Amino acid sequence: MLSKELVWQIACYLPVKALLALSTVSWPVLNATRDSGFWKTFIYNDMPWAARELQQIINDAQPQELDCKALYLWFERMTIPQYGVGAPWMGLANRRRILDACQNLADLYKPREGP
């Protein structure tokens, strides 16, 4: 059985869709991802483009009232870079799109770095 810490480390390398699918078939993954602390960490690792906005929401909410998994999934859905994103979300969606493009370019150039 995998420890919670090991599941958290593995989850950092998975896209959220894969993580949710894995949690439906793996009891240790489901248990590890039930923790709000896991999703808070996942938010900060997976959504650096929204860190300031999410930090404000997390700080303003009472810990027992905050469902970090629901917050993550909601932010994920509201900021999908697509045509017709509404005015309040357009800035975040653009920031997400630009950061994702920069990350893809960085991934291409990393292997080419010399000794």
N, C-alpha and C positions, 0 to 999 in steps of 0.2 A: 504494500500500500504506500502511495506517495505521501510525503509530508506536505503540509500546507505551504511551507516555504518553497519547496521544490515546484509545486504546482504554480505558485506565483511567478517563479523565475521562468518557467516554461511559457506561461501565459503572455509574458512580455514579447514573445516572438510570434504570437498568433494574431491574426486579424480577429475582430470581435465576432464575426459570423462563425468562424471556426471554433472559437472559444465557447460560444453558446451551443453549437452543435456537440462539441466534446462534453459539455456539462450535462447534456441529455443522456449520454451513454456511459459516463464515468462517475461513480459515486464520490471518489476523492475530489474530483474536479468540481462537482456540484457543491460539495461541502465547503471547499475553499472559496468558491465564488459567491457563496451566500453572505459572506462577510462584507459589510459596508466599507471597511478599510481596504479591502482588495479593490473595490471599484473606485475608491478615492485615489488610490495609487495608480490604477489603470487610466483614470481620467488624466492625471498629470503626465503620465508617460505617453499616452496615445493622442492627446489633444493639446499640444503645447501652443497651438494657435489660439486657444480659448482660455488659457490659464488665468488671465486677469479676471475675466467675467465669471468663470467657474469658481475661482477663489472667493470672490465676493458673495456668490450664492451660498457656498459652503460655510463661510464665516457668519453669514446672516441667519442661517437656519439653526434650529435646535438639533443637536445630534440625534435624538430619538425620532425626530420628524423627518430627517433627511434620508431618502432612499437613493444612494449614490448610483446604483445600477440603473434605476429609472431615469435619473438625471443624465447619465451617460447616454443611454439609448435615445432619450428625447433630444439631447444636443446633437447626437449623431444624425438623427432624422431631420432636424430643423436646418442643419447647415450643409446638407448634401449639395455640392456645387452643381447646380442644374439651371436650366433656363427658367426664368420666372420666379426666382427666389424673392420673397417679399422684402420690403424696405428694412424692417428691423433686423433681418438676418443677412442681408446682402453683404455687409462689411465682414462679418465672420465667415460667411461662405467663401468670399474672395480670399480672405487671409488663409483659410484652409486650403483652397485650391492652389494658391501660390506656394505655400509651404510644402505641400505634397509634391508639386513639380520640382521645387528645389531639392527636396529629399531624394527624388528619383534621379536627378542629375548627380547629386553627391554620391549615391550608390554606384553610378556608372564610373565615376572618376576615382573612387577609393582604391579599387584593385590596381590602378595604373600608377599609384604612388611608388616611387622608387625607394631604395634603401637609404 
